[in-house]
Amino acid sequence: MGQKVCPTGFRLGITENWRSRWYATKAKFGEYVVEDEKIRRFIKANYQFAGIPKIEIERTRDQLTLIIHCARPGLLIGRKGVEVDRLRGELVGLTKLPIEISVIEVSQPELSAQLVAEEVAQQLERRSSFRQALKKAAEITMNSGALGIKIRIAGRLGGAELARREGILLGRIPLNTLTARIDYGFAEAHTKYGLIGVKVWVNRGMLPPGERMLEEPQDAANT
């Protein structure tokens, strides 16, 4: 029997905040959860080129606020906000509330575990050597200032008949130290041999004593 826990949920309230922040009655709770998932999947599917590691959703009685963390905010916002206005119009059918969109730039995409996982998955889809893809991604992240990185991939690697697991570990990844800022990301590579799962953990340092839910100082563009 597997003894696993969600890496993000394990750190809620310490180094991670809730991705969806709202209150709902029992009758509406399930509807809102499904709606949030549809919004996230739509944005990731149609704006993956902008490098979006995280989408936060806040709700009030009369408004829905999307906080989109983006590595290339210019592509998402567009000239004079044209692209973000188009996104708002496309999301109208998924929710009944007025939508406000806030775009936050990810200043160091190389330290975002989700973006690293997606990059490795894209390399695998392009039939790159999985060992070279792992080594290159890990080295770039370490050179960008990470204290450690762990990457695990699983599936029919290289078109092998049997699925197996491979990985790489550089630096330190203290997974049981809750005051360590461990960023986690997951992506899937769709190859002709089947799916290959990619998991990434990035150690971004320790929280100062007494600090909780530490966030990087970033500039947000409200539209």
N, C-alpha and C positions, 0 to 999 in steps of 0.2 A: 504494500500500500504506500503510495507516494506521500511524502511529508513536505508539501510545498505551500508557499504563501505568496500572494501577489506582492512583488517588490514595492509597488507604489502604495498600496493600501497599508503595508507594514509600517510605512514611515509617515502616514497621515498625521498632521498636527505637530510634526517635529521638523522635517525638512521638506515635506510635501503638503500642499493644500488640496482641498477638494476641487475636482475638475468641473463639477456641476454644483452650483450654490443656489438653492432655492428651497422653499417649503411648499408642500402640497398635502391635500387631504388624501385619505386612503383611496377614494374613488378616482382621483386625478394622478396619483403617483405613477402608476404604470404607464399611463399615457405620456407623461412628461419624460420618463426614462426612454421610451421608444422614440419620442420626438428628438431628444438630444442625440441619440445614436444615429438617426437618419441625417441630422444636420452635419454631424462630424463626418460621416461616410461620404456625404455629397461633396463637402469642401475638400476632403482628402482626394477624392477621385477626380475632381475637376480642376484642382489648383495644386496638384502635387509638385508642379514645376517651381512653385514659389518656396518650397522647403518649409513645410509646416509641421513642427514636432508636437505641438500641443494646442488644443482649442478648449478654452474655458467658457462656461455658459452660466450666466446669472439671470434670474427671473424675478420680476416683481408682478404685481397684479395687472399692470397695464403696459409692460415693456419687457423685451428679451434683449439682453446684451451679450454679444459675442466678443470674446477677447482672444484674438488669433495671434499666436506667437509665430513669427515668420522670419526666415533667414534672408529672403529677398523681398522686402515689403514693397519696393517700387513696382514689381510685377503684379502684386496683388491689388495695390491701390490704383495704379494706372495714372495716366495724365489727367490732372484735375479731378481725380477720384472716379473716373469713368468705370474702371473695372470693379471697384468696390460697390458702386451703385448697381452695376449689373448683378453682382453676387446677391445684393439685398433683394433685388427683384426676383431672382431665381429661388430664393428661400421663402418667398411669400406663401407658396403652396404647402410648405412643410410646417408652418406654424400660423396661428391666428393672431399673434401679438405683433405690434410694431417692433422692428429690429434696429438696434444700434450696433455698429461694428467698430471695434477698437483694434488697431493693428500694432503689435509690439515687436520691435526688431530683436532678433536673436544675434547678439553681437559676436559670439564665437560659435558658429555652427559646428566646428570640429569637436566641441565639448558636449554637444547634444547627443545623447545616446540614441534617441529615436532617429535623428538624421544620419548618424553613423550606420545604424542598422539598415536603413533604407538604401544607403549608398552601397553597402556590401551586397544587399539583395539585387540591386541593379547590375552590379558587376557579375553576379552569378547568372543572371538572366542573359547577359551578353556572352556567356560561355567562357568567362575568364577563369583562370586557375583559382580554385577556392583558397589554396594556401597563399598565393600572392595577394589575393583580395584581403584576406585576414591580416597579413603582415603589413600591407600598405596602410590599411585603415587604422590599425593599432599604432603604428609609428607616427602617422599624422596627428592623431589625438594626443599622444604623449608629447610630441614636439610643440603642441599648442598650449601646454601647461597642465595637463591632467596628471594626477598623482598615480593613477593606475587605470587599466582598462582590461576587461575580460569579454571575449566574444565567443559565443558557442553557436555552431550551425549543426543542423541535423536533417538527414534526408538521403536521397540517392545521389551522393556527391560524385561528380564526374561521370554520371550515368551508370554507376555500379548497380549490380543486381540487388544487393542487400543494402538497406539503409543503415547509416552509421552516424556517429557524432565526431566532430572535430572542433578544435578551439585553440585559442591563444590567450595568454595572460601576461601582461606587462605591468610592473609596479605592484601596488598594493590595492586590494579590493576588500576592505573589512565589512562584509555584509551583515555581521551581527552587531556592529557599532552604529547605533541609531543616530548619533551625533555626527556621523560622517555623511557628507553630501553625496550620496550614491544616486546617480541618474540612471534610469533603466529605459531601454527601448526594445521594441519587437517589430519585426517585419517578415514578410514571406516573399520568397523568390519563386515565380511561376515559370518553371522550366519544362521542357518537353518530356522529361522523365518524372515529373511530378513536383509537388511543393517541397521547398527547402526552407525550414524555419531559421531565423537569425535572431539571436538574443544578445544584447549588449549591455554591459554595466560600466559606468565611467565614474571614477572617484575624483570629485572636484574639490576635495579638502574637507576640513573639519569645521563645524559650527563653533563660533566663539562661546565661551561659558555663559549659560543663561539665555542664549538666543534660541528662538524657535521659528520655524517656517521662514527661513532666510530667503530673500529674493534678491536678484541682481538689480541694481539701479538701471532702469531702461527707460527710453523715451517712447511714449505711446502716441499714436496718431488717431484721434477720434474722428470718425466720419459718420 
